[in-house]
Amino acid sequence: MPPELHPFIIHLAVGLLVAAPACDAAGLILRREGLLHAGRWNTLIGTVAAGLAVLSGIAARAELGPHSAAGEALLNLHNAFGYVMLVFWVPAALWRAFSPAARAEPLPRPPTLTGPAR
C-alpha cells in the first residue's frame, strides 16, 4: 500500500468513526431507521479504513528518513494511538456486523395520551 495514501485514509477513517456513534444516537433519539443503518455502515467501513490506515502508516514509517528523538517519541505515540483505536473499533464492528441485537431497528414509539381510545 502506498505510504502517500496514509493521510487520506486516516482522515476518512476518523470521519466515519466519529459520524457512526452520532448517527446511532440520532437514530435512537429520532427513531429513524436510516440513521441507524448509517451508523452501522459508518462503523463497518470506518473500521476497515482504520485497518488500512495502520497498514499504510507502517509502510510510511518504513520510508521515513532520520529524525530526532522527539520525532521518534511522537511517532511512537501516533502508532500506539492507531493500535488502540483498532483494539476498540474491531470488536465494535464485528458486533455491529454479526449480532442480531445490533441490527438497525428503530425503537417502538411510546404510547401517547392524545391518540384515539381503543
C-alpha positions as CSV (number, residue, x, y, z in Angstrom):
1,M,0.0,0.0,0.0
2,P,1.5,3.4,-1.0
3,P,2.5,5.3,2.1
4,E,1.4,8.6,0.5
5,L,-2.2,7.4,1.0
6,H,-1.9,7.3,4.8
7,P,-3.1,10.9,5.5
8,F,-6.2,10.4,3.2
9,I,-7.1,7.0,4.6
10,I,-6.7,8.0,8.3
11,H,-8.9,11.1,7.9
12,L,-11.5,9.0,6.1
13,A,-11.5,6.5,9.0
14,V,-11.6,9.3,11.6
15,G,-14.6,11.0,9.9
16,L,-16.6,7.8,9.6
17,L,-15.8,6.6,13.1
18,V,-16.8,10.0,14.5
19,A,-20.0,10.0,12.5
20,A,-21.0,6.4,13.4
21,P,-22.0,7.0,17.1
22,A,-23.5,10.4,16.1
23,C,-25.8,8.6,13.6
24,D,-26.6,5.9,16.1
25,A,-27.5,8.4,18.8
26,A,-29.6,10.5,16.4
27,G,-31.3,7.3,15.1
28,L,-32.3,6.2,18.6
29,I,-33.5,9.7,19.7
30,L,-35.4,10.4,16.4
31,R,-36.4,6.8,15.8
32,R,-35.1,6.9,12.3
33,E,-34.1,3.6,10.8
34,G,-32.0,5.3,8.1
35,L,-29.7,6.9,10.7
36,L,-29.3,3.5,12.4
37,H,-28.2,2.0,9.1
38,A,-25.8,4.9,8.5
39,G,-24.3,4.4,12.0
40,R,-23.8,0.7,11.3
41,W,-22.2,1.2,7.9
42,N,-20.0,4.0,9.1
43,T,-18.8,1.7,11.8
44,L,-18.0,-1.1,9.4
45,I,-16.4,1.0,6.6
46,G,-14.6,3.2,9.1
47,T,-13.0,0.2,10.9
48,V,-11.8,-1.2,7.6
49,A,-10.4,2.2,6.7
50,A,-8.7,2.3,10.1
51,G,-7.1,-1.0,9.4
52,L,-5.9,0.2,6.0
53,A,-4.6,3.4,7.7
54,V,-2.5,1.3,10.1
55,L,-1.1,-0.7,7.2
56,S,-0.3,2.5,5.2
57,G,1.2,4.0,8.3
58,I,3.5,1.1,8.8
59,A,4.6,1.5,5.1
60,A,5.1,5.2,5.6
61,R,7.2,4.7,8.7
62,A,9.4,2.3,6.8
63,E,10.2,5.0,4.3
64,L,10.9,7.8,6.8
65,G,14.4,9.2,6.9
66,P,16.3,10.0,10.0
67,H,14.5,12.1,12.6
68,S,15.1,13.4,16.1
69,A,14.4,11.7,19.4
70,A,11.4,13.9,19.9
71,G,10.1,13.0,16.4
72,E,10.6,9.3,17.3
73,A,8.6,9.7,20.5
74,L,5.8,11.4,18.7
75,L,5.7,8.8,16.0
76,N,5.6,6.0,18.7
77,L,2.6,7.8,20.3
78,H,0.9,8.1,16.9
79,N,1.4,4.4,16.3
80,A,0.1,3.4,19.7
81,F,-3.0,5.5,19.2
82,G,-3.7,3.8,15.9
83,Y,-3.4,0.3,17.5
84,V,-5.6,1.3,20.5
85,M,-8.3,2.6,18.1
86,L,-8.2,-0.7,16.3
87,V,-8.5,-2.6,19.6
88,F,-11.6,-0.6,20.4
89,W,-13.3,-0.5,16.9
90,V,-12.7,-4.0,15.6
91,P,-14.8,-5.7,18.3
92,A,-17.5,-3.0,17.9
93,A,-17.5,-3.5,14.1
94,L,-17.7,-7.3,14.5
95,W,-20.6,-6.9,16.9
96,R,-22.4,-4.5,14.5
97,A,-21.8,-6.9,11.6
98,F,-22.9,-10.2,13.2
99,S,-25.0,-9.6,16.3
100,P,-28.8,-9.8,15.9
101,A,-29.1,-7.3,18.8
102,A,-27.1,-4.7,16.7
103,R,-29.4,-4.8,13.8
104,A,-30.7,-1.4,12.8
105,E,-34.2,-1.5,14.1
106,P,-35.9,1.6,15.4
107,L,-37.4,1.7,18.9
108,P,-41.2,1.5,19.0
109,R,-43.0,4.7,19.6
110,P,-44.1,5.3,23.1
111,P,-47.9,5.3,23.7
112,T,-49.4,8.8,23.8
113,L,-52.3,10.3,25.6
114,T,-53.5,12.2,22.5
115,G,-54.3,9.1,20.4
116,P,-57.8,7.7,20.0
117,A,-59.2,5.5,22.7
118,R,-59.5,1.8,21.8
